Amino acid sequence: MTVLDDAPATPAPTLEIGAVELPPAPQRPAPPVASGQGAEATGGNTLPQEPVHCGRPMAVRRLDPLVPDSRANRAVLEAALAEERVHACACGYLLTLPAAPGRAEPLCAPHERAVFTELLLQRVHAAAGVVESVLWACDQLSPQEGGTDDPSEQWLLEADRESAAWAADTAELDLEAAVRLAAEHGVAAERLAEATGREAPQAA
């Protein structure tokens, strides 16, 4: 038989602690950077860091001269036209990042440029074809101007003209990028003029 004591329980002892300064919260470690590459934090340099995978830096993937018309080469060119570079790891992992301004590496060695002339010209010719198609579409809108008094139809025509103008500007910029990339990799101005259908394409 258990007998319960009705006497009040003795309060538990308490420990008073004065104000204590807590240590600062730990900071997240910086992403790994290959030695001698990437941003130099100690020097105040703000250059982008070199990507790392499998514990090693990912080199910029260049054009393969053995298979000039391969899908891999086309992907490298598409990235370059968008001012990006494809970085590759030995395990097969690929990462596309914006090219560092003023530090973009060539896509091939100087002695390999002739191998990729046709591939670069294909990009220029395709971009020129897009420009021609867009300009033709813009011309088709001109006869319709002023052909209706309906405000809703006029609004639609105005929207079509704005869309066509935007498409034309975008196509011209894409063509300029293709011409510039080809010129940077040794394609002759005469061949660029032939591919664009213009007398003097400018590779600004």
C-alpha positions as CSV (number, residue, x, y, z in Angstrom):
1,M,0.0,0.0,0.0
2,T,1.4,3.4,-1.0
3,V,1.0,6.4,1.3
4,L,1.0,9.8,-0.3
5,D,2.4,12.7,1.8
6,D,0.2,15.7,1.6
7,A,3.1,18.0,2.5
8,P,4.0,20.5,-0.2
9,A,6.9,19.5,-2.4
10,T,10.2,21.3,-1.9
11,P,10.8,23.6,-5.0
12,A,13.6,22.5,-7.2
13,P,16.8,24.6,-7.0
14,T,17.3,27.2,-9.7
15,L,20.5,28.4,-11.3
16,E,20.8,32.0,-12.3
17,I,23.0,32.8,-15.3
18,G,24.1,36.3,-16.1
19,A,24.2,37.7,-19.6
20,V,26.5,35.7,-21.8
21,E,27.7,36.9,-25.2
22,L,27.0,34.2,-27.8
23,P,29.5,33.4,-30.5
24,P,28.7,34.5,-34.1
25,A,26.7,32.1,-36.2
26,P,29.0,29.9,-38.4
27,Q,29.3,31.1,-42.0
28,R,28.6,28.8,-45.0
29,P,31.9,27.7,-46.6
30,A,32.6,29.2,-50.0
31,P,32.3,26.8,-53.0
32,P,35.5,25.0,-54.0
33,V,37.7,26.8,-56.4
34,A,40.7,25.3,-58.2
35,S,44.0,26.7,-57.1
36,G,45.3,29.5,-59.3
37,Q,41.9,29.8,-61.1
38,G,38.7,31.6,-60.6
39,A,38.1,34.6,-58.3
40,E,40.9,35.7,-56.1
41,A,39.1,36.7,-52.9
42,T,42.2,37.9,-51.2
43,G,43.1,40.4,-53.9
44,G,39.6,41.9,-54.1
45,N,39.1,40.5,-57.6
46,T,35.5,40.0,-58.6
47,L,36.1,37.7,-61.6
48,P,33.7,34.8,-61.7
49,Q,34.8,31.5,-60.1
50,E,35.8,28.5,-62.2
51,P,33.2,25.8,-61.9
52,V,34.3,22.6,-60.1
53,H,33.0,19.1,-60.4
54,C,34.3,15.8,-59.0
55,G,36.8,17.9,-57.1
56,R,38.5,19.2,-60.2
57,P,37.9,22.4,-62.3
58,M,35.7,22.1,-65.4
59,A,37.5,23.1,-68.5
60,V,35.7,25.0,-71.3
61,R,34.7,22.6,-74.0
62,R,36.2,23.4,-77.3
63,L,35.2,22.3,-80.8
64,D,36.2,18.8,-81.8
65,P,38.1,18.9,-85.2
66,L,37.7,15.2,-85.7
67,V,33.9,15.5,-86.1
68,P,33.2,19.1,-87.1
69,D,29.5,18.6,-87.7
70,S,28.8,16.7,-84.5
71,R,25.9,17.5,-82.1
72,A,28.5,18.4,-79.4
73,N,30.1,21.0,-81.7
74,R,26.7,22.5,-82.5
75,A,25.9,22.8,-78.8
76,V,29.2,24.6,-78.2
77,L,28.4,27.0,-81.1
78,E,24.9,27.6,-79.9
79,A,26.2,28.5,-76.4
80,A,28.8,30.8,-77.9
81,L,26.2,32.6,-80.0
82,A,24.4,33.3,-76.7
83,E,27.7,34.6,-75.2
84,E,28.0,31.5,-73.1
85,R,30.5,28.7,-72.7
86,V,30.0,24.9,-72.1
87,H,32.2,23.6,-69.3
88,A,32.8,19.8,-69.2
89,C,33.9,17.4,-66.5
90,A,35.7,14.2,-67.2
91,C,32.7,12.2,-65.8
92,G,30.5,13.6,-68.6
93,Y,28.8,16.4,-66.6
94,L,28.2,19.6,-68.7
95,L,27.5,23.0,-67.4
96,T,26.7,26.1,-69.5
97,L,27.7,29.5,-68.0
98,P,27.9,33.0,-69.3
99,A,31.2,33.8,-70.8
100,A,33.3,36.2,-68.7
101,P,33.3,39.7,-70.4
102,G,36.6,40.2,-72.2
103,R,37.9,36.7,-71.2
104,A,36.0,34.4,-73.5
105,E,38.3,31.7,-74.7
106,P,38.4,30.8,-78.4
107,L,36.4,27.7,-79.4
108,C,39.3,26.1,-81.2
109,A,43.1,26.5,-81.8
110,P,44.2,28.8,-84.6
111,H,45.4,25.9,-86.8
112,E,42.0,24.3,-86.5
113,R,39.9,27.2,-87.6
114,A,39.7,26.1,-91.3
115,V,38.0,22.8,-90.1
116,F,35.0,24.7,-88.8
117,T,34.6,27.3,-91.5
118,E,31.6,25.5,-93.1
119,L,30.0,24.9,-89.7
120,L,30.3,28.6,-88.8
121,L,29.0,29.7,-92.2
122,Q,26.0,27.4,-91.7
123,R,25.1,29.4,-88.6
124,V,25.5,32.7,-90.5
125,H,23.4,31.4,-93.4
126,A,20.6,30.2,-91.1
127,A,20.5,33.5,-89.2
128,A,20.4,35.4,-92.4
129,G,17.4,33.3,-93.5
130,V,15.6,34.1,-90.3
131,V,16.1,37.8,-90.9
132,E,14.8,37.5,-94.5
133,S,11.7,35.6,-93.3
134,V,10.9,38.1,-90.6
135,L,11.3,41.1,-92.9
136,W,9.0,39.4,-95.4
137,A,6.4,39.0,-92.6
138,C,6.7,42.7,-91.8
139,D,6.1,43.6,-95.4
140,Q,2.9,41.6,-95.4
141,L,1.5,43.8,-92.6
142,S,1.9,47.0,-94.5
143,P,-1.0,46.6,-97.0
144,Q,-3.4,46.0,-94.1
145,E,-2.7,49.3,-92.4
146,G,-5.7,51.7,-92.5
147,G,-7.9,48.9,-94.0
148,T,-10.4,48.9,-91.1
149,D,-12.1,51.4,-88.8
150,D,-12.8,48.9,-86.1
151,P,-10.8,49.9,-83.0
152,S,-10.3,46.3,-81.9
153,E,-8.9,45.3,-85.3
154,Q,-6.6,48.4,-85.3
155,W,-5.3,47.4,-81.9
156,L,-4.5,43.9,-83.2
157,L,-2.7,45.4,-86.2
158,E,-0.7,47.6,-84.0
159,A,0.2,44.7,-81.7
160,D,1.2,42.7,-84.8
161,R,3.5,45.5,-86.0
162,E,5.2,45.8,-82.6
163,S,5.7,42.0,-82.5
164,A,7.1,42.0,-86.0
165,A,9.5,44.9,-85.2
166,W,10.7,43.0,-82.1
167,A,11.2,39.9,-84.1
168,A,13.2,41.8,-86.7
169,D,15.5,43.4,-84.1
170,T,16.1,40.0,-82.5
171,A,16.9,38.3,-85.8
172,E,19.3,41.1,-86.7
173,L,21.1,40.7,-83.4
174,D,21.3,36.9,-83.9
175,L,22.8,37.5,-87.3
176,E,25.4,39.9,-86.0
177,A,26.4,37.4,-83.3
178,A,26.8,34.7,-85.9
179,V,28.9,36.9,-88.1
180,R,31.0,38.1,-85.2
181,L,31.7,34.6,-84.0
182,A,32.6,33.4,-87.5
183,A,34.9,36.4,-88.1
184,E,36.6,35.9,-84.7
185,H,37.4,32.3,-85.8
186,G,39.0,33.3,-89.1
187,V,36.1,33.1,-91.7
188,A,36.9,35.5,-94.6
189,A,34.8,38.6,-95.1
190,E,34.0,37.5,-98.6
191,R,32.5,34.3,-97.5
192,L,30.5,36.0,-94.8
193,A,29.2,38.5,-97.4
194,E,28.1,35.5,-99.5
195,A,26.4,33.8,-96.6
196,T,24.5,36.9,-95.5
197,G,23.6,38.1,-98.9
198,R,25.0,41.5,-98.0
199,E,27.9,43.4,-99.4
200,A,29.7,44.2,-96.2
201,P,28.6,42.3,-93.1
202,Q,29.9,44.0,-90.0
203,A,31.3,41.8,-87.2
204,A,31.1,44.4,-84.4
